[in-house]
Amino acid sequence: MTHHSGHIIILRPDVDQLKFESLDHFQKHKDEYKKLREHFSFINPKNYRGTGRTHFDGNPFYIDKGVLLSWPDTNINSFDNLKARRLFAKYEDANTPIDTLDDLPFYSLQEMQEVFELIDNKQDYELLKISENKVTVSGKTIGFDIGYIGGDFFSAIADVAIKPMWHPPDFDDMEDIKQQLKQLNKFCVFDTYEQARLYRQTYLTKEWSEKEMSDGQITIIQIEKI
């Protein structure tokens, strides 16, 4: 069992939800999302403080052999916070393991604080600590999410009940899932590791769920305030 931990900068829940609702995908499927909200009437998506939100990153910048570059055919001026993104790209290069295919850089608090200080619209983001398979909680614990710790930070909570995109739930096969989601706290994540573990176990039995490429890829993530 792995125990990665690090720090992330992530869009505030209400801002992230508004961004999601502005997508063409959402506009094309408004009726389905209305049905989703009715089905999960006990969940307010604007309160979701899990990991399945938009993370601040280094795009459009990356490092190649020590040189800062930007992706070809990219309009750099379409991105905000360019200084912060350049610094993030440098830390991403410094932290990403070279001996793994997984996109799993884990940033120190100091690194993410330095990036955060360069963000113009700080009020739209929050800085959090994430820990994989950490059971014990503290006064800083927000709760537990289930998903990828790295990459696109897919969340098996968000993808079912907050903002599903490619694997929407099957409403005819999710009564057990729904009952477990009723245990979510006010931040739409689980209070305990055990609740999250049981949800993960149930979720992975569903034909409509996201599938693991390797055992443990969909993992349990404790989220903490800084």
VEXLUM-232408 format. One line per field, with one value per atom (N, C-alpha, C): atom name; x, y, z; residue in one letter. Coordinates in steps of 0.05 Angstrom, whole numbers, plus 5000, padded with zeros to 4 digits. Layout:
BEGIN
atom CA | ...
east X | ...
north Y | ...
up Z | ...
type A | ...
END
This chain:
BEGIN
atom N | CA | C | N | CA | C | N | CA | C | N | CA | C | N | CA | C | N | CA | C | N | CA | C | N | CA | C | N | CA | C | N | CA | C | N | CA | C | N | CA | C | N | CA | C | N | CA | C | N | CA | C | N | CA | C | N | CA | C | N | CA | C | N | CA | C | N | CA | C | N | CA | C | N | CA | C | N | CA | C | N | CA | C | N | CA | C | N | CA | C | N | CA | C | N | CA | C | N | CA | C | N | CA | C | N | CA | C | N | CA | C | N | CA | C | N | CA | C | N | CA | C | N | CA | C | N | CA | C | N | CA | C | N | CA | C | N | CA | C | N | CA | C | N | CA | C | N | CA | C | N | CA | C | N | CA | C | N | CA | C | N | CA | C | N | CA | C | N | CA | C | N | CA | C | N | CA | C | N | CA | C | N | CA | C | N | CA | C | N | CA | C | N | CA | C | N | CA | C | N | CA | C | N | CA | C | N | CA | C | N | CA | C | N | CA | C | N | CA | C | N | CA | C | N | CA | C | N | CA | C | N | CA | C | N | CA | C | N | CA | C | N | CA | C | N | CA | C | N | CA | C | N | CA | C | N | CA | C | N | CA | C | N | CA | C | N | CA | C | N | CA | C | N | CA | C | N | CA | C | N | CA | C | N | CA | C | N | CA | C | N | CA | C | N | CA | C | N | CA | C | N | CA | C | N | CA | C | N | CA | C | N | CA | C | N | CA | C | N | CA | C | N | CA | C | N | CA | C | N | CA | C | N | CA | C | N | CA | C | N | CA | C | N | CA | C | N | CA | C | N | CA | C | N | CA | C | N | CA | C | N | CA | C | N | CA | C | N | CA | C | N | CA | C | N | CA | C | N | CA | C | N | CA | C | N | CA | C | N | CA | C | N | CA | C | N | CA | C | N | CA | C | N | CA | C | N | CA | C | N | CA | C | N | CA | C | N | CA | C | N | CA | C | N | CA | C | N | CA | C | N | CA | C | N | CA | C | N | CA | C | N | CA | C | N | CA | C | N | CA | C | N | CA | C | N | CA | C | N | CA | C | N | CA | C | N | CA | C | N | CA | C | N | CA | C | N | CA | C | N | CA | C | N | CA | C | N | CA | C | N | CA | C | N | CA | C | N | CA | C | N | CA | C | N | CA | C | N | CA | C | N | CA | C | N | CA | C | N | CA | C | N | CA | C | N | CA | C | N | CA | C | N | CA | C | N | CA | C | N | CA | C | N | CA | C | N | CA | C | N | CA | C | N | CA | C | N | CA | C | N | CA | C | N | CA | C | N | CA | C | N | CA | C | N | CA | C | N | CA | C | N | CA | C | N | CA | C | N | CA | C | N | CA | C | N | CA | C | N | CA | C | N | CA | C | N | CA | C | N | CA | C | N | CA | C | N | CA | C | N | CA | C | N | CA | C | N | CA | C | N | CA | C | N | CA | C | N | CA | C | N | CA | C | N | CA | C | N | CA | C | N | CA | C | N | CA | C | N | CA | C | N | CA | C | N | CA | C | N | CA | C | N | CA | C | N | CA | C | N | CA | C | N | CA | C | N | CA | C | N | CA | C | N | CA | C | N | CA | C | N | CA | C | N | CA | C | N | CA | C | N | CA | C | N | CA | C | N | CA | C | N | CA | C | N | CA | C | N | CA | C | N | CA | C | N | CA | C | N | CA | C | N | CA | C | N | CA | C | N | CA | C | N | CA | C | N | CA | C | N | CA | C | N | CA | C | N | CA | C | N | CA | C | N | CA | C | N | CA | C | N | CA | C | N | CA | C | N | CA | C
east 5017 | 5000 | 5018 | 5013 | 5030 | 5019 | 5037 | 5030 | 5041 | 5036 | 5045 | 5031 | 5045 | 5032 | 5045 | 5031 | 5041 | 5020 | 5024 | 5007 | 4997 | 4973 | 4960 | 4948 | 4946 | 4931 | 4907 | 4883 | 4859 | 4837 | 4821 | 4799 | 4780 | 4771 | 4750 | 4726 | 4711 | 4688 | 4667 | 4659 | 4639 | 4649 | 4674 | 4686 | 4689 | 4697 | 4701 | 4674 | 4653 | 4627 | 4616 | 4620 | 4612 | 4628 | 4653 | 4670 | 4659 | 4652 | 4641 | 4615 | 4597 | 4571 | 4573 | 4597 | 4601 | 4610 | 4617 | 4627 | 4605 | 4613 | 4594 | 4581 | 4597 | 4587 | 4563 | 4566 | 4544 | 4520 | 4524 | 4502 | 4486 | 4501 | 4488 | 4472 | 4479 | 4467 | 4453 | 4441 | 4429 | 4407 | 4391 | 4369 | 4380 | 4402 | 4414 | 4425 | 4437 | 4448 | 4426 | 4404 | 4381 | 4371 | 4370 | 4362 | 4382 | 4408 | 4428 | 4425 | 4420 | 4417 | 4392 | 4371 | 4347 | 4352 | 4368 | 4374 | 4391 | 4409 | 4427 | 4420 | 4395 | 4385 | 4399 | 4410 | 4423 | 4452 | 4462 | 4489 | 4488 | 4503 | 4506 | 4534 | 4536 | 4562 | 4580 | 4569 | 4585 | 4600 | 4594 | 4608 | 4630 | 4633 | 4652 | 4681 | 4695 | 4723 | 4742 | 4733 | 4749 | 4770 | 4785 | 4807 | 4798 | 4773 | 4765 | 4756 | 4772 | 4767 | 4791 | 4789 | 4810 | 4834 | 4857 | 4882 | 4898 | 4911 | 4929 | 4954 | 4963 | 4987 | 5004 | 5024 | 5044 | 5036 | 5014 | 5007 | 5005 | 5016 | 5026 | 5056 | 5068 | 5098 | 5107 | 5131 | 5143 | 5173 | 5188 | 5217 | 5228 | 5246 | 5259 | 5289 | 5303 | 5333 | 5341 | 5326 | 5332 | 5323 | 5309 | 5300 | 5270 | 5261 | 5232 | 5220 | 5201 | 5188 | 5158 | 5144 | 5114 | 5105 | 5082 | 5072 | 5068 | 5075 | 5072 | 5043 | 5040 | 5014 | 4997 | 5010 | 4995 | 4996 | 4973 | 4971 | 4975 | 5000 | 5007 | 4989 | 4981 | 4965 | 4937 | 4929 | 4903 | 4904 | 4928 | 4931 | 4935 | 4925 | 4930 | 4953 | 4962 | 4982 | 5007 | 5018 | 5041 | 5065 | 5071 | 5094 | 5091 | 5067 | 5061 | 5063 | 5054 | 5055 | 5083 | 5100 | 5128 | 5142 | 5136 | 5149 | 5138 | 5112 | 5101 | 5114 | 5118 | 5131 | 5159 | 5173 | 5200 | 5199 | 5180 | 5177 | 5166 | 5149 | 5139 | 5162 | 5180 | 5203 | 5221 | 5225 | 5243 | 5231 | 5205 | 5192 | 5182 | 5178 | 5167 | 5188 | 5182 | 5201 | 5207 | 5232 | 5240 | 5238 | 5232 | 5232 | 5203 | 5183 | 5156 | 5139 | 5119 | 5101 | 5079 | 5076 | 5055 | 5062 | 5042 | 5045 | 5041 | 5061 | 5057 | 5078 | 5079 | 5097 | 5083 | 5098 | 5086 | 5102 | 5088 | 5101 | 5102 | 5124 | 5126 | 5108 | 5102 | 5086 | 5100 | 5126 | 5141 | 5139 | 5142 | 5140 | 5113 | 5092 | 5065 | 5058 | 5069 | 5065 | 5078 | 5102 | 5116 | 5100 | 5088 | 5071 | 5046 | 5034 | 5009 | 5013 | 5036 | 5041 | 5042 | 5047 | 5049 | 5022 | 5002 | 4975 | 4961 | 4951 | 4937 | 4910 | 4895 | 4867 | 4868 | 4884 | 4886 | 4860 | 4841 | 4815 | 4800 | 4807 | 4793 | 4805 | 4827 | 4840 | 4843 | 4849 | 4857 | 4881 | 4897 | 4921 | 4916 | 4919 | 4912 | 4935 | 4934 | 4952 | 4936 | 4947 | 4934 | 4953 | 4941 | 4956 | 4942 | 4956 | 4945 | 4945 | 4922 | 4919 | 4928 | 4923 | 4929 | 4903 | 4903 | 4879 | 4872 | 4892 | 4887 | 4880 | 4862 | 4854 | 4864 | 4862 | 4870 | 4849 | 4854 | 4836 | 4836 | 4856 | 4858 | 4845 | 4836 | 4824 | 4797 | 4795 | 4770 | 4753 | 4767 | 4754 | 4770 | 4756 | 4769 | 4755 | 4770 | 4760 | 4771 | 4761 | 4770 | 4776 | 4800 | 4806 | 4836 | 4845 | 4873 | 4887 | 4911 | 4927 | 4949 | 4942 | 4960 | 4945 | 4958 | 4945 | 4923 | 4899 | 4877 | 4860 | 4870 | 4857 | 4827 | 4821 | 4794 | 4784 | 4759 | 4747 | 4722 | 4721 | 4698 | 4674 | 4678 | 4655 | 4645 | 4663 | 4655 | 4644 | 4656 | 4648 | 4621 | 4612 | 4585 | 4564 | 4570 | 4548 | 4553 | 4576 | 4582 | 4581 | 4599 | 4602 | 4612 | 4596 | 4604 | 4608 | 4628 | 4633 | 4631 | 4649 | 4651 | 4639 | 4636 | 4625 | 4602 | 4580 | 4557 | 4546 | 4535 | 4524 | 4499 | 4494 | 4470 | 4450 | 4429 | 4410 | 4395 | 4395 | 4382 | 4400 | 4425 | 4444 | 4462 | 4449 | 4466 | 4453 | 4433 | 4420 | 4440 | 4457 | 4477 | 4497 | 4505 | 4523 | 4509 | 4484 | 4469 | 4468 | 4463 | 4461 | 4488 | 4510 | 4536 | 4543 | 4534 | 4539 | 4523 | 4502 | 4487 | 4504 | 4526 | 4544 | 4564 | 4565 | 4584 | 4580 | 4602 | 4600 | 4592 | 4593 | 4584 | 4602 | 4626 | 4645 | 4643 | 4623 | 4617 | 4640 | 4654 | 4674 | 4668 | 4680 | 4675 | 4691 | 4679 | 4692 | 4714 | 4711 | 4729 | 4741 | 4764 | 4778 | 4760 | 4748 | 4732 | 4708 | 4694 | 4672 | 4682 | 4705 | 4716 | 4724 | 4735 | 4744 | 4719 | 4698 | 4674 | 4661 | 4662 | 4652 | 4668 | 4695 | 4712 | 4706 | 4703 | 4697 | 4672 | 4651 | 4625 | 4627 | 4640 | 4642 | 4656 | 4677 | 4693 | 4677 | 4655 | 4639 | 4620 | 4617 | 4598 | 4608 | 4592 | 4600 | 4604 | 4590 | 4592 | 4615 | 4630 | 4651 | 4676 | 4693 | 4719 | 4735 | 4751 | 4766 | 4795 | 4806 | 4834 | 4852 | 4873 | 4894 | 4913 | 4915 | 4931 | 4918 | 4923 | 4910 | 4918 | 4898 | 4904 | 4906 | 4902 | 4903 | 4881 | 4857 | 4836 | 4840 | 4850 | 4859 | 4844 | 4850 | 4836 | 4854 | 4843 | 4859 | 4848 | 4864 | 4857 | 4864 | 4845 | 4850 | 4851 | 4871 | 4875 | 4879 | 4869 | 4874 | 4903 | 4914 | 4941 | 4940
north 4976 | 5000 | 5025 | 5043 | 5066 | 5089 | 5108 | 5129 | 5156 | 5163 | 5188 | 5211 | 5234 | 5258 | 5283 | 5304 | 5329 | 5351 | 5372 | 5395 | 5403 | 5414 | 5422 | 5450 | 5464 | 5489 | 5482 | 5488 | 5478 | 5499 | 5500 | 5520 | 5516 | 5538 | 5538 | 5523 | 5509 | 5493 | 5508 | 5532 | 5547 | 5556 | 5565 | 5574 | 5550 | 5527 | 5503 | 5494 | 5495 | 5487 | 5506 | 5531 | 5551 | 5546 | 5539 | 5533 | 5509 | 5489 | 5464 | 5470 | 5486 | 5491 | 5509 | 5521 | 5537 | 5521 | 5495 | 5478 | 5472 | 5468 | 5460 | 5433 | 5416 | 5389 | 5392 | 5410 | 5414 | 5426 | 5446 | 5459 | 5439 | 5420 | 5400 | 5379 | 5376 | 5355 | 5366 | 5390 | 5403 | 5386 | 5372 | 5356 | 5333 | 5320 | 5298 | 5308 | 5332 | 5343 | 5352 | 5360 | 5367 | 5342 | 5320 | 5294 | 5285 | 5289 | 5282 | 5297 | 5323 | 5339 | 5331 | 5323 | 5314 | 5288 | 5270 | 5244 | 5247 | 5267 | 5272 | 5299 | 5302 | 5327 | 5334 | 5314 | 5319 | 5329 | 5332 | 5341 | 5369 | 5388 | 5414 | 5414 | 5413 | 5410 | 5434 | 5457 | 5481 | 5479 | 5458 | 5453 | 5433 | 5420 | 5398 | 5407 | 5397 | 5404 | 5381 | 5362 | 5339 | 5346 | 5326 | 5330 | 5331 | 5324 | 5324 | 5351 | 5371 | 5399 | 5407 | 5431 | 5441 | 5448 | 5435 | 5441 | 5462 | 5479 | 5498 | 5483 | 5488 | 5474 | 5492 | 5479 | 5495 | 5500 | 5489 | 5494 | 5523 | 5532 | 5516 | 5510 | 5513 | 5510 | 5483 | 5475 | 5451 | 5454 | 5436 | 5437 | 5414 | 5420 | 5399 | 5404 | 5385 | 5387 | 5413 | 5421 | 5445 | 5471 | 5470 | 5494 | 5496 | 5520 | 5525 | 5530 | 5514 | 5516 | 5518 | 5524 | 5523 | 5505 | 5493 | 5474 | 5487 | 5473 | 5485 | 5494 | 5514 | 5524 | 5533 | 5542 | 5552 | 5582 | 5594 | 5623 | 5628 | 5635 | 5639 | 5660 | 5680 | 5702 | 5694 | 5669 | 5659 | 5647 | 5646 | 5635 | 5658 | 5655 | 5675 | 5666 | 5683 | 5677 | 5664 | 5676 | 5664 | 5660 | 5679 | 5676 | 5652 | 5648 | 5626 | 5599 | 5599 | 5575 | 5568 | 5587 | 5582 | 5569 | 5580 | 5568 | 5540 | 5536 | 5510 | 5490 | 5497 | 5479 | 5471 | 5489 | 5483 | 5463 | 5467 | 5448 | 5421 | 5422 | 5397 | 5380 | 5393 | 5379 | 5368 | 5384 | 5376 | 5353 | 5351 | 5331 | 5306 | 5307 | 5283 | 5261 | 5237 | 5215 | 5208 | 5202 | 5195 | 5165 | 5150 | 5121 | 5109 | 5126 | 5116 | 5129 | 5115 | 5126 | 5143 | 5141 | 5155 | 5185 | 5202 | 5231 | 5238 | 5233 | 5235 | 5253 | 5278 | 5296 | 5305 | 5304 | 5313 | 5336 | 5358 | 5384 | 5390 | 5403 | 5411 | 5435 | 5440 | 5463 | 5489 | 5491 | 5515 | 5520 | 5499 | 5502 | 5513 | 5501 | 5510 | 5537 | 5544 | 5571 | 5592 | 5585 | 5604 | 5608 | 5586 | 5588 | 5605 | 5598 | 5612 | 5642 | 5650 | 5679 | 5694 | 5679 | 5692 | 5692 | 5679 | 5678 | 5705 | 5717 | 5743 | 5740 | 5720 | 5716 | 5694 | 5700 | 5681 | 5673 | 5692 | 5687 | 5664 | 5657 | 5635 | 5607 | 5606 | 5581 | 5576 | 5550 | 5543 | 5524 | 5524 | 5508 | 5486 | 5461 | 5438 | 5418 | 5401 | 5378 | 5353 | 5335 | 5310 | 5287 | 5266 | 5242 | 5217 | 5199 | 5173 | 5153 | 5140 | 5119 | 5127 | 5152 | 5161 | 5158 | 5141 | 5134 | 5154 | 5162 | 5179 | 5208 | 5221 | 5248 | 5268 | 5293 | 5315 | 5337 | 5358 | 5381 | 5395 | 5389 | 5401 | 5385 | 5361 | 5343 | 5353 | 5355 | 5362 | 5337 | 5316 | 5290 | 5273 | 5252 | 5233 | 5231 | 5233 | 5228 | 5202 | 5193 | 5168 | 5173 | 5167 | 5171 | 5170 | 5183 | 5184 | 5205 | 5198 | 5218 | 5226 | 5245 | 5253 | 5251 | 5257 | 5257 | 5277 | 5268 | 5287 | 5288 | 5274 | 5273 | 5266 | 5246 | 5235 | 5228 | 5235 | 5229 | 5212 | 5190 | 5172 | 5183 | 5205 | 5220 | 5240 | 5257 | 5278 | 5266 | 5244 | 5232 | 5218 | 5213 | 5200 | 5221 | 5239 | 5255 | 5285 | 5294 | 5323 | 5333 | 5321 | 5330 | 5308 | 5287 | 5265 | 5274 | 5263 | 5270 | 5245 | 5226 | 5203 | 5178 | 5176 | 5152 | 5159 | 5169 | 5176 | 5152 | 5155 | 5131 | 5120 | 5095 | 5082 | 5083 | 5100 | 5104 | 5079 | 5059 | 5034 | 5014 | 5022 | 5005 | 5021 | 5035 | 5052 | 5058 | 5043 | 5048 | 5046 | 5025 | 5022 | 5045 | 5054 | 5077 | 5102 | 5106 | 5129 | 5129 | 5107 | 5105 | 5112 | 5103 | 5110 | 5139 | 5151 | 5180 | 5197 | 5186 | 5202 | 5206 | 5191 | 5195 | 5217 | 5230 | 5251 | 5274 | 5287 | 5310 | 5335 | 5358 | 5383 | 5392 | 5380 | 5386 | 5365 | 5348 | 5327 | 5307 | 5301 | 5280 | 5264 | 5241 | 5224 | 5233 | 5229 | 5237 | 5217 | 5192 | 5171 | 5155 | 5144 | 5127 | 5102 | 5091 | 5067 | 5072 | 5095 | 5101 | 5103 | 5116 | 5118 | 5091 | 5074 | 5047 | 5031 | 5032 | 5017 | 5028 | 5054 | 5066 | 5057 | 5058 | 5050 | 5021 | 5004 | 4976 | 4972 | 4986 | 4985 | 4996 | 5019 | 5033 | 5015 | 5001 | 4985 | 4960 | 4953 | 4931 | 4938 | 4964 | 4974 | 4972 | 4962 | 4961 | 4988 | 5008 | 5036 | 5052 | 5040 | 5055 | 5058 | 5077 | 5080 | 5055 | 5044 | 5020 | 5026 | 5011 | 5015 | 5002 | 5016 | 5005 | 4988 | 4993 | 4977 | 4976 | 4955 | 4953 | 4976 | 4989 | 5012 | 5039 | 5039 | 5065 | 5084 | 5073 | 5089 | 5085 | 5105 | 5103 | 5121 | 5121 | 5137 | 5160 | 5184 | 5209 | 5225 | 5230 | 5248 | 5277 | 5295 | 5323 | 5339 | 5356 | 5372 | 5402 | 5419 | 5447 | 5453 | 5475 | 5483 | 5500
up 5000 | 5000 | 5000 | 4981 | 4978 | 4996 | 5003 | 5021 | 5011 | 4986 | 4975 | 4990 | 4992 | 5002 | 4990 | 4989 | 4977 | 4980 | 4964 | 4966 | 4938 | 4938 | 4912 | 4915 | 4892 | 4890 | 4873 | 4883 | 4869 | 4870 | 4849 | 4847 | 4870 | 4881 | 4902 | 4892 | 4909 | 4900 | 4883 | 4892 | 4877 | 4850 | 4849 | 4824 | 4805 | 4815 | 4799 | 4787 | 4803 | 4793 | 4772 | 4775 | 4754 | 4729 | 4731 | 4708 | 4694 | 4709 | 4697 | 4683 | 4695 | 4683 | 4658 | 4654 | 4630 | 4606 | 4611 | 4589 | 4569 | 4544 | 4523 | 4531 | 4543 | 4551 | 4570 | 4589 | 4608 | 4594 | 4577 | 4564 | 4546 | 4534 | 4516 | 4532 | 4558 | 4574 | 4599 | 4596 | 4619 | 4632 | 4615 | 4626 | 4642 | 4633 | 4648 | 4675 | 4675 | 4699 | 4719 | 4708 | 4725 | 4739 | 4724 | 4735 | 4757 | 4751 | 4770 | 4797 | 4795 | 4819 | 4834 | 4820 | 4834 | 4848 | 4835 | 4847 | 4871 | 4871 | 4893 | 4906 | 4913 | 4924 | 4950 | 4963 | 4989 | 4986 | 4961 | 4956 | 4942 | 4954 | 4941 | 4928 | 4901 | 4888 | 4893 | 4901 | 4906 | 4933 | 4948 | 4974 | 4971 | 4948 | 4945 | 4947 | 4968 | 4972 | 4967 | 4951 | 4944 | 4923 | 4914 | 4895 | 4866 | 4860 | 4832 | 4822 | 4828 | 4818 | 4800 | 4788 | 4771 | 4787 | 4781 | 4795 | 4780 | 4795 | 4782 | 4773 | 4749 | 4738 | 4722 | 4709 | 4694 | 4665 | 4655 | 4627 | 4621 | 4598 | 4575 | 4576 | 4599 | 4601 | 4610 | 4601 | 4610 | 4607 | 4620 | 4620 | 4603 | 4585 | 4569 | 4570 | 4583 | 4586 | 4599 | 4619 | 4634 | 4622 | 4599 | 4585 | 4588 | 4595 | 4597 | 4569 | 4562 | 4536 | 4539 | 4517 | 4518 | 4495 | 4499 | 4479 | 4452 | 4430 | 4403 | 4398 | 4381 | 4373 | 4396 | 4418 | 4441 | 4442 | 4446 | 4450 | 4480 | 4487 | 4515 | 4528 | 4512 | 4523 | 4531 | 4524 | 4532 | 4560 | 4572 | 4599 | 4619 | 4643 | 4664 | 4681 | 4699 | 4719 | 4707 | 4687 | 4673 | 4690 | 4708 | 4726 | 4744 | 4755 | 4772 | 4756 | 4732 | 4715 | 4708 | 4703 | 4696 | 4720 | 4744 | 4768 | 4773 | 4769 | 4773 | 4755 | 4730 | 4710 | 4719 | 4732 | 4742 | 4764 | 4783 | 4805 | 4795 | 4775 | 4764 | 4752 | 4738 | 4726 | 4748 | 4769 | 4791 | 4808 | 4809 | 4826 | 4813 | 4786 | 4773 | 4771 | 4781 | 4779 | 4750 | 4744 | 4717 | 4712 | 4732 | 4729 | 4731 | 4726 | 4727 | 4705 | 4696 | 4676 | 4689 | 4715 | 4729 | 4731 | 4727 | 4729 | 4759 | 4775 | 4804 | 4818 | 4811 | 4826 | 4852 | 4874 | 4899 | 4910 | 4913 | 4919 | 4948 | 4957 | 4985 | 4990 | 5015 | 5022 | 5013 | 5017 | 5009 | 4979 | 4963 | 4934 | 4926 | 4937 | 4929 | 4940 | 4963 | 4974 | 4956 | 4945 | 4927 | 4901 | 4891 | 4867 | 4874 | 4896 | 4904 | 4906 | 4917 | 4920 | 4893 | 4872 | 4845 | 4830 | 4842 | 4829 | 4834 | 4813 | 4816 | 4829 | 4821 | 4832 | 4854 | 4875 | 4897 | 4909 | 4909 | 4921 | 4908 | 4884 | 4870 | 4876 | 4891 | 4896 | 4926 | 4932 | 4960 | 4958 | 4979 | 4981 | 5001 | 4993 | 5010 | 5011 | 5031 | 5033 | 5026 | 5010 | 5004 | 5012 | 5023 | 5032 | 5024 | 5012 | 5003 | 5026 | 5030 | 5050 | 5078 | 5085 | 5112 | 5128 | 5148 | 5163 | 5185 | 5201 | 5223 | 5214 | 5229 | 5222 | 5243 | 5236 | 5254 | 5252 | 5267 | 5266 | 5240 | 5223 | 5196 | 5174 | 5181 | 5161 | 5151 | 5125 | 5112 | 5107 | 5099 | 5094 | 5075 | 5064 | 5047 | 5020 | 4998 | 4971 | 4961 | 4938 | 4926 | 4897 | 4888 | 4860 | 4854 | 4833 | 4825 | 4842 | 4853 | 4866 | 4847 | 4829 | 4807 | 4781 | 4759 | 4733 | 4732 | 4723 | 4722 | 4748 | 4768 | 4794 | 4792 | 4775 | 4774 | 4802 | 4808 | 4834 | 4830 | 4845 | 4844 | 4859 | 4873 | 4885 | 4864 | 4854 | 4835 | 4810 | 4800 | 4775 | 4777 | 4801 | 4804 | 4811 | 4830 | 4841 | 4839 | 4830 | 4829 | 4800 | 4783 | 4756 | 4738 | 4734 | 4716 | 4688 | 4675 | 4647 | 4629 | 4632 | 4614 | 4625 | 4651 | 4663 | 4682 | 4671 | 4688 | 4701 | 4725 | 4739 | 4725 | 4731 | 4721 | 4744 | 4742 | 4764 | 4771 | 4754 | 4760 | 4775 | 4778 | 4792 | 4810 | 4829 | 4846 | 4873 | 4881 | 4906 | 4930 | 4928 | 4949 | 4949 | 4925 | 4923 | 4935 | 4928 | 4938 | 4968 | 4980 | 5010 | 5023 | 5010 | 5021 | 5018 | 4995 | 4991 | 5010 | 5022 | 5042 | 5067 | 5070 | 5093 | 5089 | 5065 | 5060 | 5080 | 5087 | 5105 | 5089 | 5103 | 5090 | 5067 | 5065 | 5043 | 5021 | 5023 | 5002 | 4999 | 5021 | 5023 | 5048 | 5051 | 5074 | 5099 | 5122 | 5147 | 5155 | 5148 | 5157 | 5134 | 5139 | 5120 | 5114 | 5135 | 5131 | 5113 | 5116 | 5098 | 5070 | 5065 | 5039 | 5027 | 5044 | 5036 | 5026 | 5041 | 5034 | 5008 | 5005 | 4980 | 4956 | 4959 | 4937 | 4930 | 4950 | 4945 | 4930 | 4937 | 4923 | 4895 | 4892 | 4866 | 4846 | 4854 | 4835 | 4825 | 4838 | 4829 | 4806 | 4801 | 4781 | 4753 | 4735 | 4706 | 4695 | 4705 | 4694 | 4706 | 4725 | 4739 | 4722 | 4729 | 4717 | 4726 | 4708 | 4715 | 4721 | 4740 | 4747 | 4726 | 4719 | 4701 | 4716 | 4742 | 4760 | 4787 | 4803 | 4829 | 4847 | 4858 | 4876 | 4862 | 4835 | 4821 | 4832 | 4836 | 4849 | 4878 | 4892 | 4919 | 4938 | 4963 | 4983 | 4991 | 4989 | 4992 | 5015 | 5036 | 5057 | 5049 | 5053 | 5046 | 5072 | 5074 | 5098 | 5092 | 5109 | 5107 | 5114 | 5105 | 5112 | 5137
type M | M | M | T | T | T | H | H | H | H | H | H | S | S | S | G | G | G | H | H | H | I | I | I | I | I | I | I | I | I | L | L | L | R | R | R | P | P | P | D | D | D | V | V | V | D | D | D | Q | Q | Q | L | L | L | K | K | K | F | F | F | E | E | E | S | S | S | L | L | L | D | D | D | H | H | H | F | F | F | Q | Q | Q | K | K | K | H | H | H | K | K | K | D | D | D | E | E | E | Y | Y | Y | K | K | K | K | K | K | L | L | L | R | R | R | E | E | E | H | H | H | F | F | F | S | S | S | F | F | F | I | I | I | N | N | N | P | P | P | K | K | K | N | N | N | Y | Y | Y | R | R | R | G | G | G | T | T | T | G | G | G | R | R | R | T | T | T | H | H | H | F | F | F | D | D | D | G | G | G | N | N | N | P | P | P | F | F | F | Y | Y | Y | I | I | I | D | D | D | K | K | K | G | G | G | V | V | V | L | L | L | L | L | L | S | S | S | W | W | W | P | P | P | D | D | D | T | T | T | N | N | N | I | I | I | N | N | N | S | S | S | F | F | F | D | D | D | N | N | N | L | L | L | K | K | K | A | A | A | R | R | R | R | R | R | L | L | L | F | F | F | A | A | A | K | K | K | Y | Y | Y | E | E | E | D | D | D | A | A | A | N | N | N | T | T | T | P | P | P | I | I | I | D | D | D | T | T | T | L | L | L | D | D | D | D | D | D | L | L | L | P | P | P | F | F | F | Y | Y | Y | S | S | S | L | L | L | Q | Q | Q | E | E | E | M | M | M | Q | Q | Q | E | E | E | V | V | V | F | F | F | E | E | E | L | L | L | I | I | I | D | D | D | N | N | N | K | K | K | Q | Q | Q | D | D | D | Y | Y | Y | E | E | E | L | L | L | L | L | L | K | K | K | I | I | I | S | S | S | E | E | E | N | N | N | K | K | K | V | V | V | T | T | T | V | V | V | S | S | S | G | G | G | K | K | K | T | T | T | I | I | I | G | G | G | F | F | F | D | D | D | I | I | I | G | G | G | Y | Y | Y | I | I | I | G | G | G | G | G | G | D | D | D | F | F | F | F | F | F | S | S | S | A | A | A | I | I | I | A | A | A | D | D | D | V | V | V | A | A | A | I | I | I | K | K | K | P | P | P | M | M | M | W | W | W | H | H | H | P | P | P | P | P | P | D | D | D | F | F | F | D | D | D | D | D | D | M | M | M | E | E | E | D | D | D | I | I | I | K | K | K | Q | Q | Q | Q | Q | Q | L | L | L | K | K | K | Q | Q | Q | L | L | L | N | N | N | K | K | K | F | F | F | C | C | C | V | V | V | F | F | F | D | D | D | T | T | T | Y | Y | Y | E | E | E | Q | Q | Q | A | A | A | R | R | R | L | L | L | Y | Y | Y | R | R | R | Q | Q | Q | T | T | T | Y | Y | Y | L | L | L | T | T | T | K | K | K | E | E | E | W | W | W | S | S | S | E | E | E | K | K | K | E | E | E | M | M | M | S | S | S | D | D | D | G | G | G | Q | Q | Q | I | I | I | T | T | T | I | I | I | I | I | I | Q | Q | Q | I | I | I | E | E | E | K | K | K | I | I | I
END
